[in-house]
């Protein structure tokens, strides 16, 4: 039973580690500010990443491949 719990908890650790790695390497493509920087971190609440729409430092989109399409 102990082996089962250890094996199961190891596979639960992998997605959590990948998520933490992603969040630690996420940077604004315009100004290069990391998401854990003291100027951006207060705007991130849990997993709600609306801060990606507008960087609090440079006021632009944080990710370059995020493009808003306009029908017109």
DSSP file (Angstrom, degrees, kcal/mol; ACC not computed):
  #  RESIDUE AA STRUCTURE BP1 BP2  ACC     N-H-->O    O-->H-N    N-H-->O    O-->H-N    TCO  KAPPA ALPHA  PHI   PSI    X-CA   Y-CA   Z-CA
    1    1 A X     >        0   0    0      0, 0.0     4,-2.0     0, 0.0     5,-0.2   0.000 360.0 360.0 360.0 -38.0    0.0    0.0    0.0
    2    2 A X  H  >  +     0   0    0      1,-0.2     4,-2.3     2,-0.2     5,-0.2   0.888 360.0  53.2 -64.0 -38.2    2.9    2.4    0.8
    3    3 A X  H  > S+     0   0    0      1,-0.2     4,-2.6     2,-0.2    -1,-0.2   0.894 107.3  52.3 -63.6 -39.1    4.3    1.7   -2.7
    4    4 A X  H  > S+     0   0    0      2,-0.2     4,-2.6     1,-0.2    -2,-0.2   0.919 110.2  47.5 -62.4 -44.7    1.0    2.6   -4.3
    5    5 A X  H  X S+     0   0    0     -4,-2.0     4,-2.4     2,-0.2    -2,-0.2   0.895 113.8  47.0 -65.7 -40.3    0.8    5.9   -2.4
    6    6 A X  H  X S+     0   0    0     -4,-2.3     4,-1.7     2,-0.2    -2,-0.2   0.930 114.4  46.8 -66.4 -45.2    4.4    6.9   -3.3
    7    7 A X  H  X S+     0   0    0     -4,-2.6     4,-1.4     1,-0.2    -2,-0.2   0.902 115.0  46.9 -63.3 -42.4    3.9    5.9   -7.0
    8    8 A X  H  X S+     0   0    0     -4,-2.6     4,-1.1    -5,-0.2    -2,-0.2   0.907 111.3  49.9 -68.0 -42.4    0.6    7.8   -7.2
    9    9 A X  H  X S+     0   0    0     -4,-2.4     4,-1.2     1,-0.2    -1,-0.2   0.812 105.0  59.5 -68.8 -28.6    1.9   10.9   -5.5
   10   10 A X  H  X S+     0   0    0     -4,-1.7     4,-1.1     1,-0.2     3,-0.3   0.916 105.7  47.6 -64.1 -42.3    4.9   11.0   -7.8
   11   11 A X  H  X S+     0   0    0     -4,-1.4     4,-0.7     1,-0.2    -1,-0.2   0.708 109.6  53.3 -75.2 -18.5    2.6   11.3  -10.9
   12   12 A X  H  X S+     0   0    0     -4,-1.1     4,-0.9     1,-0.2    -1,-0.2   0.732 104.2  57.8 -79.7 -24.1    0.6   14.0   -9.2
   13   13 A X  H  X S+     0   0    0     -4,-1.2     4,-2.5    -3,-0.3     5,-0.2   0.825  94.2  66.5 -74.0 -32.1    3.9   15.9   -8.6
   14   14 A X  H  X S+     0   0    0     -4,-1.1     4,-2.2     1,-0.2     5,-0.2   0.930 102.2  43.3 -60.8 -51.3    4.8   16.0  -12.3
   15   15 A X  H  X S+     0   0    0     -4,-0.7     4,-2.2     1,-0.2    -1,-0.2   0.886 114.5  51.8 -63.4 -35.9    1.9   18.3  -13.5
   16   16 A X  H  X S+     0   0    0     -4,-0.9     4,-2.2     2,-0.2    -1,-0.2   0.912 110.3  48.2 -65.2 -41.4    2.4   20.6  -10.5
   17   17 A X  H  X S+     0   0    0     -4,-2.5     4,-2.3     1,-0.2    -2,-0.2   0.885 111.1  50.9 -66.6 -38.3    6.1   20.9  -11.3
   18   18 A X  H  X S+     0   0    0     -4,-2.2     4,-2.3    -5,-0.2    -2,-0.2   0.891 110.2  49.7 -65.9 -39.0    5.4   21.7  -14.9
   19   19 A X  H  X S+     0   0    0     -4,-2.2     4,-2.4     2,-0.2    -2,-0.2   0.913 111.8  47.6 -65.9 -42.7    2.9   24.4  -13.9
   20   20 A X  H  X S+     0   0    0     -4,-2.2     4,-2.1     2,-0.2    -2,-0.2   0.908 111.7  50.8 -64.4 -41.7    5.4   26.0  -11.6
   21   21 A X  H  X S+     0   0    0     -4,-2.3     4,-1.3     2,-0.2    -2,-0.2   0.904 110.3  49.8 -62.1 -42.0    8.1   25.9  -14.2
   22   22 A X  H  X S+     0   0    0     -4,-2.3     4,-0.7     1,-0.2     3,-0.3   0.924 111.8  47.5 -62.5 -44.8    5.8   27.5  -16.7
   23   23 A X  H  < S+     0   0    0     -4,-2.4     3,-0.4     1,-0.2    12,-0.3   0.834 110.5  52.0 -68.4 -31.2    4.9   30.3  -14.3
   24   24 A X  H  < S+     0   0    0     -4,-2.1    -1,-0.2     1,-0.2    -2,-0.2   0.744 113.7  43.4 -76.6 -21.8    8.5   30.9  -13.4
   25   25 A X  H  < S+     0   0    0     -4,-1.3     2,-0.5    -3,-0.3    -1,-0.2   0.433  84.6 114.2-102.0   0.3    9.6   31.3  -17.0
   26   26 A X     <  +     0   0    0     -4,-0.7     9,-2.3    -3,-0.4     2,-0.3  -0.607  41.6 169.1 -76.9 123.0    6.7   33.4  -18.2
   27   27 A X  B     -A   34   0A   0     -2,-0.5     2,-0.3     7,-0.2     7,-0.2  -0.929  41.5 -98.3-131.7 155.4    7.8   36.9  -19.3
   28   28 A X     >  -     0   0    0      5,-2.3     4,-1.3    -2,-0.3    35,-0.2  -0.568  26.5-146.0 -70.0 131.5    6.3   39.8  -21.1
   29   29 A X  T  4 S+     0   0    0     33,-3.4    -1,-0.1    -2,-0.3    33,-0.1   0.688  94.1  46.3 -75.4 -16.1    7.4   39.7  -24.7
   30   30 A X  T  4 S+     0   0    0     31,-0.3    -1,-0.1    32,-0.2    32,-0.1   0.923 130.5  12.6 -89.7 -53.9    7.5   43.6  -24.9
   31   31 A X  T  4 S-     0   0    0      2,-0.1    -2,-0.1    29,-0.1    31,-0.0   0.579  92.3-126.4-104.7 -11.0    9.3   44.7  -21.7
   32   32 A X     <  +     0   0    0     -4,-1.3     2,-0.3     1,-0.3    -3,-0.1   0.597  52.6 153.8  79.1  10.8   10.8   41.3  -20.6
   33   33 A X        -     0   0    0     -6,-0.1    -5,-2.3     1,-0.1    -1,-0.3  -0.581  42.9-124.5 -76.5 132.0    9.3   41.6  -17.0
   34   34 A X  B >   -A   27   0A   0     -2,-0.3     3,-1.6    -7,-0.2     6,-0.2  -0.388  15.7-120.5 -74.2 154.0    8.8   38.2  -15.4
   35   35 A X  T 3  S+     0   0    0     -9,-2.3     9,-0.2   -12,-0.3    -1,-0.1   0.735 113.6  55.2 -69.3 -21.1    5.3   37.4  -14.1
   36   36 A X  T 3  S+     0   0    0    -10,-0.3    -1,-0.3   -13,-0.2    -9,-0.1   0.367  80.8 123.0 -91.6   5.7    6.7   36.9  -10.6
   37   37 A X  S X> S-     0   0    0     -3,-1.6     4,-3.1     1,-0.1     3,-1.2  -0.316  76.8-114.6 -63.2 150.5    8.2   40.5  -10.6
   38   38 A X  T 34 S+     0   0    0      1,-0.3     4,-0.4     2,-0.2    -1,-0.1   0.684 115.0  56.0 -65.1 -17.6    7.0   42.7   -7.8
   39   39 A X  T 34 S+     0   0    0      2,-0.1    -1,-0.3     1,-0.1    -4,-0.1   0.726 120.3  27.3 -85.1 -22.2    5.3   45.0  -10.2
   40   40 A X  T X> S+     0   0    0     -3,-1.2     3,-2.1    -6,-0.2     4,-0.6   0.765 102.7  77.1-106.8 -35.7    3.1   42.2  -11.8
   41   41 A X  G >< S+     0   0    0     -4,-3.1     3,-1.1     1,-0.3    -3,-0.1   0.801  87.8  59.6 -52.9 -38.7    2.7   39.6   -9.0
   42   42 A X  G 34 S+     0   0    0     -4,-0.4    -1,-0.3     1,-0.2    -2,-0.1   0.764 102.7  55.1 -63.9 -20.6    0.1   41.6   -7.1
   43   43 A X  G <4 S+     0   0    0     -3,-2.1     2,-0.6    -4,-0.1    -1,-0.2   0.654  89.8  85.5 -85.0 -15.9   -2.2   41.5  -10.2
   44   44 A X    <<  -     0   0    0     -3,-1.1     2,-0.6    -4,-0.6     5,-0.1  -0.779  59.1-173.9 -89.5 119.3   -2.1   37.7  -10.5
   45   45 A X  B >   -B   48   0B   0      3,-0.9     3,-2.1    -2,-0.6     2,-0.2  -0.935  55.7 -56.5-116.4 108.5   -4.7   36.0   -8.3
   46   46 A X  T 3  S-     0   0    0     -2,-0.6    -2,-0.0     1,-0.3     0, 0.0  -0.414 114.5 -25.5  63.0-125.1   -4.5   32.2   -8.2
   47   47 A X  T 3  S+     0   0    0     -2,-0.2     2,-1.0    -3,-0.0    -1,-0.3   0.267 104.0 116.7-105.0   9.7   -4.7   30.9  -11.7
   48   48 A X  B <   -B   45   0B   0     -3,-2.1    -3,-0.9     1,-0.1     3,-0.3  -0.694  40.2-179.9 -80.0 103.4   -6.6   33.8  -13.1
   49   49 A X    >   +     0   0    0     -2,-1.0     3,-1.7     1,-0.2     4,-0.2  -0.260  33.4 131.8-105.4  46.4   -4.2   35.1  -15.6
   50   50 A X  G >>  +     0   0    0      1,-0.3     3,-1.6    -2,-0.2     4,-0.6   0.659  60.8  80.1 -67.6 -13.7   -6.1   38.1  -17.0
   51   51 A X  G 34 S+     0   0    0     -3,-0.3     3,-0.4     1,-0.3    -1,-0.3   0.710  77.3  71.9 -64.7 -18.8   -2.9   40.0  -16.5
   52   52 A X  G <4 S+     0   0    0     -3,-1.7    10,-2.0     1,-0.2    11,-0.6   0.745  89.6  60.2 -68.9 -22.2   -1.7   38.4  -19.8
   53   53 A X  T <4 S+     0   0    0     -3,-1.6     2,-0.3     1,-0.3    -1,-0.2   0.828 122.0  15.1 -72.8 -31.3   -4.1   40.7  -21.7
   54   54 A X  S  < S-     0   0    0     -4,-0.6     2,-0.3    -3,-0.4    -1,-0.3  -0.892  75.9-138.0-149.4 112.7   -2.4   43.9  -20.4
   55   55 A X     >  -     0   0    0      5,-3.3     4,-2.1    -2,-0.3     5,-0.1  -0.533  12.3-142.7 -69.4 128.7    1.0   44.0  -18.8
   56   56 A X  T  4 S+     0   0    0     -2,-0.3    -1,-0.1     1,-0.2   -16,-0.1   0.693  97.5  48.5 -66.0 -17.2    0.9   46.4  -15.8
   57   57 A X  T  4 S+     0   0    0      3,-0.1    -1,-0.2   -24,-0.1    -2,-0.0   0.925 129.6  13.1 -88.4 -51.8    4.4   47.6  -16.6
   58   58 A X  T  4 S-     0   0    0      2,-0.2    -2,-0.2     0, 0.0     3,-0.1   0.467  90.5-129.1-108.8  -2.5    4.3   48.4  -20.4
   59   59 A X  S  < S+     0   0    0     -4,-2.1     2,-0.2     1,-0.2    -3,-0.1   0.657  71.9 110.7  64.2  18.8    0.5   48.3  -20.9
   60   60 A X  S    S-     0   0    0     -5,-0.1    -5,-3.3     1,-0.1    -1,-0.2  -0.637  82.4 -74.2-111.9 173.4    0.8   45.9  -23.9
   61   61 A X        -     0   0    0     -7,-0.2   -31,-0.3    -2,-0.2    -8,-0.2  -0.469  37.8-142.5 -66.0 138.7   -0.1   42.2  -24.3
   62   62 A X  S    S+     0   0    0    -10,-2.0   -33,-3.4   -11,-0.1     2,-0.5   0.869  84.4  52.9 -74.9 -35.7    2.3   40.0  -22.4
   63   63 A X  S >  S-     0   0    0    -11,-0.6     3,-1.3   -35,-0.2    -1,-0.1  -0.881  71.9-148.5-106.4 130.6    2.5   37.2  -25.0
   64   64 A X  T 3  S+     0   0    0     -2,-0.5    -1,-0.1     1,-0.3    -3,-0.1   0.826  95.9  57.6 -66.3 -33.3    3.3   38.1  -28.6
   65   65 A X  T 3  S+     0   0    0      1,-0.0     2,-1.0     2,-0.0    -1,-0.3   0.483  81.7  98.0 -80.7  -0.1    1.2   35.3  -30.1
   66   66 A X    <   +     0   0    0     -3,-1.3     2,-0.5   -14,-0.1    -5,-0.1  -0.781  53.2 169.2 -86.0 104.3   -2.0   36.6  -28.4
   67   67 A X        -     0   0    0     -2,-1.0     2,-0.5    -6,-0.0    -2,-0.0  -0.963  30.2-137.9-118.6 132.8   -3.6   38.6  -31.1
   68   68 A X        -     0   0    0     -2,-0.5     2,-0.4     2,-0.0    -2,-0.0  -0.770  20.3-141.4 -86.6 129.3   -7.2   39.9  -30.8
   69   69 A X        -     0   0    0     -2,-0.5     2,-0.5     2,-0.0    -2,-0.0  -0.755  12.3-158.6 -91.7 137.2   -9.0   39.5  -34.1
   70   70 A X        -     0   0    0     -2,-0.4     2,-0.6     0, 0.0    -2,-0.0  -0.962   7.1-146.8-117.6 127.4  -11.3   42.2  -35.1
   71   71 A X              0   0    0     -2,-0.5    -2,-0.0     1,-0.2     0, 0.0  -0.791 360.0 360.0 -89.8 125.6  -14.2   41.6  -37.5
   72   72 A X              0   0    0     -2,-0.6    -1,-0.2     0, 0.0     0, 0.0   0.411 360.0 360.0-171.3 360.0  -14.7   44.6  -39.6
